[in-house]
Amino acid sequence: MDSADSSPIEAMVSELLVLTDRMSSTIFRLTSKQLAKADLSSNRFSALRALLDGELLTMSGLAARLQVSTAAVTSIVDKLEAEQFVKRSRSKEDRRQVFVQITPRGRDAVQGVLDVRANLIRYMFENVSPEMQRHWLELYREFGKLLEHRAAETAEQTEGTD
């Protein structure tokens, strides 16, 4: 590919970097008040979000979902448990296995942040045409698939270097 072909893409990449940074910053700023109100860091919010479906996860299962070490998830869960956002329990079959589950208090805290985010998306959708709404959603679906594909490729490459 010659430089003439890559120039329009590079210009779009540069602009999208700026736009996504601005959007992320705005979303963070607007949701950080709700996070602070619930006394949640972004890491603790992510952990609660991973538990939101009610599935009973082991500590290592939660660490894998969050893509952090078991030691890191232990620290996160310690803080969440102190705030009564989660509870731990031991497996009856294997006492070494520790499960973590979200509590109603944790569910309420997460829902408050998700409501703020949903309202932001609703606001954006209400202020563009139905055609743009559909197009935006199609693009995000496609980008999501591409990012998952890239993440899987990266994980495969990383596994080969251990």
Secondary structure, 3 states (H helix, E strand, C coil): CCHHHHHHHHHHHHHHHHHHHHHHHHHHHHHHHHHHHCCCCHHHHHHHHHHCCCCCEEHHHHHHHHCCCHHHHHHHHHHHHHCCCEEEEECCCCCCCEEEEECHHHHHHHHHHHHHHHHHHHHHHHCCCHHHHHHHHHHHHHHHHHHHHHHHHHHHHHHCCC
